[in-house]
C-alpha cells in the first residue's frame, strides 16, 4: 500500500484513485457505445494523472489504480473478467443488456480484497429496451412487490443491498443551465 495514506486521505481519495488496490470496470452493451463516455472520462481523469489507452480502452493512475472500458455484447463477454476483482463496476444503459444473467455473471467480479474499500455496482438506465423487464423485477419490484424509489432493499438470501434512484434532466444543474 506504499504511497496511499489511509490515515490522511486527500479530497480525491473518496474515489479511491490514489489507492493501488482500486480498479473499476465500465460496461455497455457495445464497446463502440462507450466512445463519448471514454472522451469525457479522459478529460476528467487527466486531472488525477490518468493515462488513457484506446486499445484496449482503459486508464491507469500514478498510484497503480486502473479502469477498463468494455462491453457485454454477447453472452460470453463476462468470461474475460472471471477471477478478476473490480471495486466498482458501472453498467451504462443497462436496459440494453437483454438478460439478467449477463449482469449476474459480471456482478461476481465486483469485489475487493482491500477491506477499507466498499465494492459497488452502479447501473444507469432509461425506460425501454430489451432489459427493462429484468431491471424492473430486480430493482423496482424485488420479490414481486413495488418499492418506492430510494428504498433500500436487502436481499433475503445474500444480505446485499440495492436501491433504485430516480432522476430526470431537472436533477442535473449543468443540463438545465
RAKA-V847115 format. One record per residue. N is the residue number from 1. RES is the residue in one letter. PHI is phi in radians with two decimals (* if undefined). OMEGA is omega in whole degrees, -180 to 180 (* if undefined). D_FIRST is the distance of its C-alpha to the first C-alpha in Angstrom with 1 decimal. Layout:
BEGIN
<<N	RES	PHI	OMEGA	D_FIRST> <N	RES	PHI	OMEGA	D_FIRST>>
END
This chain:
BEGIN
<<1	X	*	-179	0.0> <2	X	-0.98	178	3.8> <3	X	1.59	179	6.3> <4	X	-2.00	-177	5.8> <5	X	-1.80	-178	8.3> <6	X	-1.16	-178	9.2> <7	X	-1.30	-177	12.2> <8	X	-2.34	-178	13.6> <9	X	-1.19	175	13.1> <10	X	-1.50	-177	15.3> <11	X	-0.94	-178	18.1> <12	X	-1.32	-177	16.8> <13	X	-1.12	179	13.7> <14	X	-1.01	179	16.2> <15	X	-1.57	180	16.1> <16	X	1.23	-176	12.3> <17	X	-1.09	179	12.8> <18	X	-1.65	-180	10.1> <19	X	-1.79	-178	7.4> <20	X	-1.12	-179	6.6> <21	X	-1.48	-174	7.8> <22	X	-1.44	172	10.9> <23	X	-2.52	178	14.1> <24	X	-2.40	-179	17.7> <25	X	-2.33	176	21.2> <26	X	-2.00	-176	24.4> <27	X	-2.18	166	27.6> <28	X	-2.37	179	31.3> <29	X	-1.03	180	34.3> <30	X	-2.08	-178	34.8> <31	X	-1.13	179	32.2> <32	X	-1.11	178	34.9> <33	X	-1.27	180	34.8> <34	X	-1.55	-175	31.3> <35	X	-0.98	-178	32.5> <36	X	-1.22	177	33.0> <37	X	-1.06	-179	29.8> <38	X	-1.09	178	27.9> <39	X	-1.11	178	29.9> <40	X	-1.13	179	29.0> <41	X	-1.10	179	25.3> <42	X	-1.03	179	25.5> <43	X	-1.14	-178	26.9> <44	X	-1.16	-174	24.4> <45	X	-1.22	176	21.2> <46	X	-1.05	179	22.6> <47	X	-1.13	-179	22.0> <48	X	-1.91	179	18.2> <49	X	1.38	-179	18.4> <50	X	-1.20	176	18.6> <51	X	-1.77	-177	20.4> <52	X	-1.57	172	22.9> <53	X	-2.23	-179	24.6> <54	X	-1.64	-180	27.9> <55	X	-2.29	-6	28.2> <56	X	-1.32	-180	26.3> <57	X	-1.21	180	25.7> <58	X	-2.97	178	22.1> <59	X	-2.58	175	19.5> <60	X	-2.22	-178	16.3> <61	X	-1.89	180	14.3> <62	X	-0.95	-180	13.0> <63	X	-1.24	-172	9.3> <64	X	1.82	175	10.1> <65	X	-1.08	-179	11.2> <66	X	-2.63	177	14.8> <67	X	-2.39	-179	18.1> <68	X	-2.20	177	21.2> <69	X	-2.04	-174	24.8> <70	X	-2.65	-172	27.4> <71	X	-2.29	171	30.4> <72	X	-2.23	-173	32.0> <73	X	-1.14	-178	35.4> <74	X	-2.16	-175	36.3> <75	X	-1.05	-177	36.0> <76	X	-1.69	-176	33.8> <77	X	-1.03	-178	31.3> <78	X	-1.17	-172	28.6> <79	X	-1.01	-180	28.7> <80	X	-1.20	-179	26.4> <81	X	-1.90	178	23.6> <82	X	-1.07	179	24.4> <83	X	1.53	178	21.5> <84	X	-1.59	176	18.9> <85	X	-2.17	177	16.9> <86	X	-2.21	-180	16.9> <87	X	-1.14	180	15.7> <88	X	-2.32	174	18.7> <89	X	-2.17	178	22.0> <90	X	-2.04	174	24.8> <91	X	-1.94	180	28.3> <92	X	-1.40	180	30.6> <93	X	0.89	-179	34.3> <94	X	-1.02	178	33.8> <95	X	-1.12	177	37.6> <96	X	-1.54	178	38.0> <97	X	-1.51	-169	36.3> <98	X	-1.20	-174	39.4> <99	X	-2.12	178	38.2> <100	X	-1.10	-177	35.9> <101	X	-1.10	176	34.9> <102	X	-1.14	177	32.9> <103	X	-1.10	-177	30.9> <104	X	-1.11	180	30.5> <105	X	-1.20	180	29.3> <106	X	-1.29	179	26.6> <107	X	-1.02	-180	25.7> <108	X	-1.10	179	24.6> <109	X	-1.59	180	21.5> <110	X	-1.53	-177	20.4> <111	X	-2.85	176	17.7> <112	X	-2.64	175	14.0> <113	X	-1.55	178	12.4> <114	X	-1.56	-174	9.9> <115	X	-1.23	178	12.4> <116	X	-1.51	-180	11.6> <117	X	-1.95	180	12.9> <118	X	-1.84	176	16.6> <119	X	-1.09	-177	18.0> <120	X	-2.59	175	20.9> <121	X	-2.02	-177	23.8> <122	X	-2.08	176	26.0> <123	X	-2.07	170	29.5> <124	X	-1.97	175	31.9> <125	X	-2.84	176	35.5> <126	X	-2.00	178	39.0> <127	X	-1.04	179	42.2> <128	X	1.61	-180	43.8> <129	X	1.71	-175	42.6> <130	X	-1.15	-179	42.5> <131	X	-1.71	-176	39.6> <132	X	-0.99	-176	41.2> <133	X	-1.11	-178	42.6> <134	X	-1.23	177	39.4> <135	X	-1.14	178	37.5> <136	X	-1.08	-179	40.3> <137	X	-1.10	-176	40.4> <138	X	-1.35	-172	36.7> <139	X	-1.87	-178	35.9> <140	X	-1.74	-178	39.3> <141	X	-2.36	179	41.3> <142	X	-1.11	-177	39.1> <143	X	1.24	178	41.5> <144	X	1.40	-177	44.4> <145	X	-2.03	-180	44.4> <146	X	-1.13	177	43.8> <147	X	-1.80	173	41.1> <148	X	-1.14	176	41.2> <149	X	-0.97	177	38.5> <150	X	1.15	172	35.4> <151	X	-1.70	179	36.0> <152	X	-1.32	178	33.0> <153	X	-1.85	176	34.0> <154	X	-1.85	-180	32.5> <155	X	-1.12	-177	33.2> <156	X	-1.18	-178	35.2> <157	X	-1.60	-175	33.9> <158	X	-1.77	-174	30.1> <159	X	1.16	176	29.7> <160	X	-1.36	-179	27.7> <161	X	-1.87	174	28.8> <162	X	-2.62	-176	30.0> <163	X	-2.63	174	31.9> <164	X	-1.87	-179	34.2> <165	X	-2.02	180	34.2> <166	X	-1.45	171	37.2> <167	X	-2.57	178	37.2> <168	X	-2.32	-180	39.8> <169	X	-1.02	180	40.3> <170	X	-1.13	179	41.4> <171	X	-1.38	-178	37.9> <172	X	-1.83	-177	36.5> <173	X	-1.12	180	37.6> <174	X	-1.25	179	36.9> <175	X	-1.22	-179	39.2> <176	X	-1.34	-177	41.8> <177	X	-1.25	*	41.9>>
END
